[in-house]
């Protein structure tokens, strides 16, 4: 492959990396939102449990106790649901991070290839310049020898 094609490939991979980074940022924001939902659900569960304890101490009637128990059960289910959503968001974030790592690795490999190509081009240019200088010197000394005869 020539350098121009590899540079185009690098540009393409860099764009892919940028998209993967955006995806990771989105996944992280989803994790943050899920964490806030878990915290809110945890607070709701804590309040429901506290209300039930208050009702138990106050000696409320059975209907109030059932209502409070139902509320606490609902809060516990909501808390479990938000924990599942958080776990899913964490897994999605991990996958997005792995995609970013792979895309970054691809970009680094292509950049290394470009460095090797540039080094090879410079090395060939130096060799060619030396060869030309040697030929020039050989022609010049040959011309001196001919002039000296």
Secondary structure, DSSP 8 states (H G I E B T S, - for coil): --HHHHHHHHHHHHHHHHHHHHHHHHHHHHHHHHHHHHHHHHHHHHHHHHHHHHHHHHT--HHHHHHHHHHHHHHHHHHHHHHHHHHHHHHHHHHHHHHHHHHHHHHHHHHHHHHHHHHHHHHHHHHHHHHHHHHHHHHHHHHHHHHH-
